[in-house]
Amino acid sequence: MGIGRFVYTPILPLMTAQAGLSPAGAAGLATANYAGYLAGALTGVAAPRLVRTTTTWRLALVTLVASLALMPLAHNVFAWLVIRAVAGFASAVLFVIAVDWMLDHARGRSAQLTGWSGAWWASAALASATAAIAWHMRGTGDAPAAATTGSAAPRRWFLVLLACYSLEGVGYIVAGTFLVAAIGATSPGRLSSAAWLLVGLAAAPSAALWARACARWTQPALLVIALLIQAAGMAAPALFGGAVAALLGAAAFGATFIGISTMALAVGRVLAVPGAVAVLTAGYSAGQIVGPLAVTPLVHHGFQAALLAAAVVVAVSAAAALWLRLGCRELSPPPRGADRRTAATPPVRSAPRSRRRP
């Protein structure tokens, strides 16, 4: 899923240089992918049982791999739009199934190959290998039942979380789509390749590091911190330029986007809203449709303004996360002493018979 969703970013400069893809076409391909992603997420909301079957999982894997292999075979923007939309749909289905599976099972625990065509072929081959590994994962079955007590307040705060995550989708996808091109426009080509490599290197350990942090601090508080780091990372290349700002921005972006998604979806589960993962994914993908369209007028004059606009949107998302952290009682941390006792000691079953009182 990650390959199908994000490989477009490093291949974009190759397509603009070698395949004649215009800035408007580049934004259109991004929007088509996110429109398909939104459709897939909405399918998860409308038919939750359908998207939790093993058959659907495998069909989405095959579809995503095929979409990558078809890109170099097509040579017009319309065909690319259709292919990327289908890839987005399959990506969303895979994401919803994988996140539900993960949350259920975790409970209680520079080279350019041969040009743009070769890059798409390589991504298809890599996705095929990872699809083979994921082939035998089974569907999660029915979604867990939502809480029935005190549902009005959690649902109200869920809307705040939905707004926060949707805004993150807007800002994140602008940076995720145009970061490499923005750095490459003002820096040597090797620096843009190094920046995208740094995004991956920073992302690789980020999920584990944020998970460890969540064991000590609340997820809403960490969500605020991650969003602020990401906003600063987006603004740095736009405001300062140069190699240092580019690499710091890439590292901040890579270190936060997985953690933000993981924590936002986990908070949605805590609020016990039916179909929380699918609804949040739909909002996130809707934001990703709006993002490229909103900055299309800006990219004609360079990518720095687009990155700065993305930073502002993510900062607003951080403000929404802070409001959620301060206002929602369901997400308030337990007393510090009690929290440490429960984390450090096993559950108490019963008192000894000799100490019981009538």
C-alpha positions as CSV (number, residue, x, y, z in Angstrom):
1,M,0.0,0.0,0.0
2,G,2.8,2.4,0.8
3,I,4.5,1.8,-2.5
4,G,1.3,2.3,-4.4
5,R,0.4,5.5,-2.6
6,F,3.8,7.2,-2.3
7,V,6.0,6.1,-5.1
8,Y,4.4,8.8,-7.3
9,T,6.3,11.5,-5.4
10,P,9.9,10.4,-6.3
11,I,8.8,9.5,-9.8
12,L,7.1,12.8,-10.4
13,P,10.3,14.8,-11.4
14,L,11.1,12.0,-13.8
15,M,7.7,12.1,-15.4
16,T,7.8,15.9,-15.8
17,A,11.3,15.8,-17.4
18,Q,10.9,12.6,-19.5
19,A,7.2,12.1,-20.2
20,G,6.2,15.7,-20.6
21,L,3.9,15.8,-17.6
22,S,2.8,19.4,-16.9
23,P,2.3,20.9,-13.4
24,A,-1.4,20.9,-13.8
25,G,-1.2,17.2,-15.0
26,A,0.9,16.4,-11.9
27,A,-1.7,17.9,-9.6
28,G,-4.4,16.1,-11.5
29,L,-2.8,12.7,-11.1
30,A,-2.4,13.3,-7.4
31,T,-6.0,14.4,-7.1
32,A,-7.2,11.3,-9.0
33,N,-5.3,9.0,-6.7
34,Y,-6.8,10.6,-3.6
35,A,-10.3,10.6,-5.2
36,G,-9.9,6.9,-5.6
37,Y,-8.7,6.7,-2.0
38,L,-11.7,8.5,-0.8
39,A,-14.0,6.1,-2.7
40,G,-12.3,3.2,-1.2
41,A,-12.6,4.7,2.3
42,L,-16.3,5.4,1.8
43,T,-16.7,1.8,0.7
44,G,-15.3,0.8,4.0
45,V,-17.9,2.9,5.7
46,A,-20.8,1.7,3.6
47,A,-19.9,-2.0,3.5
48,P,-17.7,-2.8,6.5
49,R,-18.2,-6.5,6.2
50,L,-17.2,-6.6,2.5
51,V,-13.9,-4.9,3.0
52,R,-12.9,-7.2,5.9
53,T,-12.9,-10.4,3.9
54,T,-9.8,-12.2,2.8
55,T,-11.0,-12.2,-0.8
56,T,-11.3,-8.4,-0.8
57,W,-7.8,-8.1,0.7
58,R,-6.2,-10.3,-2.0
59,L,-8.1,-8.6,-4.8
60,A,-6.9,-5.2,-3.6
61,L,-3.3,-6.4,-3.5
62,V,-3.5,-7.7,-7.0
63,T,-5.2,-4.5,-8.2
64,L,-2.6,-2.3,-6.7
65,V,0.3,-4.2,-8.2
66,A,-1.3,-4.2,-11.6
67,S,-1.9,-0.4,-11.4
68,L,1.8,0.1,-10.9
69,A,2.7,-2.1,-13.8
70,L,0.2,-0.4,-16.1
71,M,1.6,3.1,-15.6
72,P,4.6,2.8,-18.0
73,L,2.4,1.1,-20.6
74,A,0.1,4.1,-20.8
75,H,1.3,7.3,-22.5
76,N,-1.5,9.9,-22.0
77,V,-2.7,11.8,-19.0
78,F,-6.3,10.4,-19.1
79,A,-5.1,6.8,-18.8
80,W,-2.7,7.8,-16.0
81,L,-5.7,9.5,-14.2
82,V,-7.8,6.3,-14.4
83,I,-4.9,4.1,-13.3
84,R,-4.0,6.3,-10.3
85,A,-7.7,6.5,-9.3
86,V,-7.9,2.7,-9.2
87,A,-4.7,2.5,-7.3
88,G,-6.1,4.9,-4.7
89,F,-9.2,2.8,-4.3
90,A,-7.2,-0.3,-3.7
91,S,-4.9,1.5,-1.3
92,A,-7.7,2.7,0.9
93,V,-9.2,-0.8,1.1
94,L,-5.9,-2.3,2.1
95,F,-5.3,0.5,4.6
96,V,-8.7,0.0,6.3
97,I,-8.3,-3.8,6.5
98,A,-4.6,-3.5,7.7
99,V,-5.3,-0.9,10.4
100,D,-8.3,-2.8,11.7
101,W,-6.2,-6.0,11.8
102,M,-3.3,-4.2,13.5
103,L,-5.5,-2.5,16.2
104,D,-7.4,-5.8,16.9
105,H,-4.2,-7.8,17.3
106,A,-2.2,-5.1,19.1
107,R,-4.9,-4.8,21.8
108,G,-3.1,-5.4,25.1
109,R,0.3,-5.2,23.2
110,S,19.3,8.4,-5.7
111,A,19.5,6.1,-8.5
112,Q,16.8,6.5,-11.3
113,L,17.0,3.0,-12.8
114,T,16.1,3.3,-16.5
115,G,14.0,6.5,-16.3
116,W,10.4,7.0,-15.3
117,S,9.2,3.7,-16.9
118,G,11.8,1.7,-15.1
119,A,10.8,3.3,-11.8
120,W,7.2,2.2,-12.2
121,W,8.3,-1.3,-13.2
122,A,10.5,-1.5,-10.1
123,S,7.7,-0.3,-7.8
124,A,5.4,-3.0,-9.3
125,A,8.0,-5.7,-8.6
126,L,8.6,-4.5,-5.1
127,A,4.8,-4.3,-4.4
128,S,4.5,-7.9,-5.8
129,A,7.0,-9.2,-3.3
130,T,5.3,-7.5,-0.4
131,A,1.9,-8.6,-1.6
132,A,3.1,-12.2,-1.5
133,I,4.1,-11.8,2.1
134,A,0.7,-10.2,3.0
135,W,-1.3,-12.7,1.0
136,H,-2.3,-15.1,3.9
137,M,-3.5,-12.4,6.3
138,R,-7.1,-13.0,7.0
139,G,-9.9,-10.5,7.4
140,T,-10.7,-9.1,10.8
141,G,-14.4,-10.1,10.7
142,D,-17.0,-7.7,12.1
143,A,-15.9,-4.4,13.6
144,P,-15.8,-4.2,17.4
145,A,-19.0,-3.0,19.0
146,A,-19.1,0.7,19.9
147,A,-19.6,1.9,23.5
148,T,-23.2,2.6,24.4
149,T,-22.7,4.7,27.5
150,G,-21.9,8.4,27.3
151,S,-21.9,8.3,23.5
152,A,-22.9,12.0,22.9
153,A,-19.7,13.5,24.2
154,P,-17.3,11.1,22.4
155,R,-19.1,11.6,19.1
156,R,-18.9,15.4,19.5
157,W,-15.1,15.1,20.1
158,F,-14.8,12.6,17.3
159,L,-15.9,15.4,14.9
160,V,-13.0,17.5,16.3
161,L,-10.7,14.6,15.6
162,L,-12.1,14.2,12.1
163,A,-11.5,17.8,11.4
164,C,-7.9,17.5,12.7
165,Y,-7.2,14.5,10.7
166,S,-8.8,15.8,7.5
167,L,-6.7,19.0,7.8
168,E,-3.6,16.9,8.2
169,G,-4.6,15.1,5.0
170,V,-4.6,18.5,3.2
171,G,-1.2,19.6,4.4
172,Y,0.5,16.3,4.4
173,I,-0.3,15.4,0.8
174,V,0.9,18.8,-0.5
175,A,4.3,18.1,1.1
176,G,4.2,14.5,0.2
177,T,3.6,15.2,-3.5
178,F,5.7,18.3,-4.1
179,L,8.6,18.1,-1.5
180,V,11.1,16.4,-3.8
181,A,10.2,18.7,-6.7
182,A,10.4,21.8,-4.5
183,I,13.9,20.8,-3.2
184,G,15.0,19.9,-6.7
185,A,13.9,23.3,-8.1
186,T,16.3,25.2,-5.9
187,S,19.0,22.6,-5.1
188,P,21.2,20.0,-7.0
189,G,19.3,16.9,-8.1
190,R,21.2,14.7,-5.7
191,L,19.9,16.7,-2.8
192,S,16.3,16.1,-3.7
193,S,17.0,12.4,-4.0
194,A,18.8,12.4,-0.7
195,A,15.9,14.2,0.9
196,W,13.4,11.6,-0.2
197,L,15.7,8.9,1.0
198,L,15.9,10.7,4.4
199,V,12.1,10.7,4.5
200,G,12.1,6.9,4.3
201,L,15.0,6.5,6.8
202,A,13.2,8.7,9.3
203,A,9.9,7.0,8.7
204,A,11.3,3.4,9.2
205,P,11.8,3.6,13.0
206,S,9.1,6.3,13.6
207,A,6.2,3.9,14.3
208,A,8.1,2.1,17.0
209,L,9.4,5.3,18.6
210,W,5.9,6.9,18.7
211,A,4.5,3.7,20.2
212,R,7.1,3.8,23.0
213,A,6.3,7.4,23.6
214,C,2.6,6.5,23.8
215,A,3.4,4.2,26.7
216,R,4.5,7.2,28.7
217,W,2.3,10.1,27.5
218,T,-1.2,10.4,26.1
219,Q,-1.8,9.9,22.4
220,P,-3.6,13.3,22.0
221,A,-0.7,15.2,23.5
222,L,1.8,13.4,21.3
223,L,-0.5,14.0,18.3
224,V,-0.2,17.8,19.0
225,I,3.6,17.5,19.2
226,A,3.9,15.4,16.0
227,L,1.7,17.9,14.0
228,L,3.8,20.9,15.2
229,I,7.0,19.1,14.2
230,Q,5.6,18.3,10.8
231,A,4.4,21.9,10.2
232,A,7.8,23.2,11.1
233,G,9.4,20.7,8.8
234,M,7.2,21.8,5.9
235,A,7.9,25.5,6.5
236,A,11.6,25.2,6.8
237,P,12.4,24.5,3.0
238,A,9.9,27.2,2.0
239,L,11.2,29.9,4.3
240,F,15.0,29.3,4.4
241,G,16.0,27.1,1.5
242,G,19.4,25.4,1.3
243,A,20.5,21.9,2.1
244,V,20.1,22.1,5.8
245,A,16.5,23.3,5.7
246,A,15.7,20.7,3.0
247,L,17.2,17.8,5.0
248,L,15.6,18.9,8.3
249,G,12.2,19.3,6.6
250,A,12.5,15.8,5.1
251,A,13.5,14.3,8.4
252,A,10.6,16.0,10.2
253,F,8.1,14.9,7.6
254,G,9.3,11.3,7.5
255,A,9.4,11.0,11.3
256,T,5.9,12.2,11.8
257,F,3.4,11.1,9.1
258,I,3.1,7.5,10.2
259,G,2.9,8.4,13.9
260,I,0.2,11.0,13.2
261,S,-2.0,8.4,11.3
262,T,-1.4,5.7,13.9
263,M,-2.3,8.0,16.9
264,A,-5.3,9.6,15.2
265,L,-6.8,6.3,14.3
266,A,-6.1,4.9,17.8
267,V,-7.8,7.9,19.4
268,G,-10.8,7.3,17.1
269,R,-11.0,3.8,18.4
270,V,-10.9,5.0,22.0
271,L,-13.8,7.3,21.3
272,A,-15.7,4.2,20.3
273,V,-17.5,5.7,17.3
274,P,-18.8,3.0,14.9
275,G,-16.5,2.6,11.8
276,A,-14.0,5.1,13.3
277,V,-11.1,3.9,11.1
278,A,-13.0,4.0,7.9
279,V,-14.6,7.4,8.7
280,L,-11.3,9.0,9.6
281,T,-9.7,7.5,6.5
282,A,-12.4,9.0,4.4
283,G,-11.8,12.4,5.9
284,Y,-8.1,12.1,5.5
285,S,-8.5,11.2,1.8
286,A,-11.0,14.0,1.3
287,G,-8.3,16.4,2.5
288,Q,-5.9,14.8,0.1
289,I,-8.2,15.6,-2.8
290,V,-8.6,19.2,-1.7
291,G,-4.8,19.7,-1.1
292,P,-3.4,19.4,-4.7
293,L,-6.4,21.4,-6.1
294,A,-6.0,24.2,-3.6
295,V,-2.3,24.7,-4.3
296,T,-2.5,24.3,-8.1
297,P,-2.4,28.1,-8.7
298,L,0.6,28.3,-6.4
299,V,2.8,25.6,-8.1
300,H,2.9,27.5,-11.4
301,H,5.1,30.0,-9.6
302,G,7.2,27.5,-7.7
303,F,6.6,25.0,-4.9
304,Q,7.8,27.1,-1.9
305,A,4.4,28.8,-1.5
306,A,2.6,25.5,-1.6
307,L,4.8,24.1,1.1
308,L,4.2,27.1,3.3
309,A,0.4,26.8,2.8
310,A,0.6,23.2,3.8
311,A,2.5,24.1,7.0
312,V,-0.2,26.6,7.9
313,V,-2.9,24.0,7.4
314,V,-1.1,21.4,9.5
315,A,-0.6,24.0,12.3
316,V,-4.4,24.5,12.3
317,S,-4.7,20.7,12.6
318,A,-2.4,20.9,15.6
319,A,-4.6,23.5,17.2
320,A,-7.6,21.2,16.7
321,A,-5.7,18.3,18.3
322,L,-4.8,20.6,21.3
323,W,-8.5,21.4,21.7
324,L,-9.3,17.7,21.7
325,R,-6.6,17.0,24.3
326,L,-7.7,19.7,26.6
327,G,-11.5,19.3,26.3
328,C,-12.3,15.6,26.0
329,R,-12.5,13.8,29.3
330,E,-12.5,10.4,27.7
331,L,-9.0,11.1,26.6
332,S,-7.7,12.5,29.9
333,P,-4.8,10.6,31.4
334,P,-5.3,8.7,34.7
335,P,-3.7,9.9,37.9
336,R,0.1,9.7,37.5
337,G,0.5,7.2,40.4
338,A,-2.3,5.0,39.2
339,D,-1.1,5.0,35.7
340,R,2.4,3.9,36.7
341,R,1.0,1.1,39.0
342,T,-1.1,-0.3,36.3
343,A,1.7,-0.2,33.8
344,A,4.3,-1.7,36.2
345,T,2.3,-4.4,38.0
346,P,0.0,-7.2,36.9
347,P,-3.8,-7.0,37.5
348,V,-4.9,-7.7,41.1
349,R,-7.2,-10.7,41.2
350,S,-8.4,-11.0,44.8
351,A,-7.3,-10.4,48.4
352,P,-6.1,-13.2,50.6
353,R,-8.9,-15.0,52.6
354,S,-7.4,-14.0,56.0
355,R,-7.7,-10.3,55.2
356,R,-11.3,-10.3,54.0
357,R,-13.9,-8.6,56.2
358,P,-17.6,-9.5,56.4
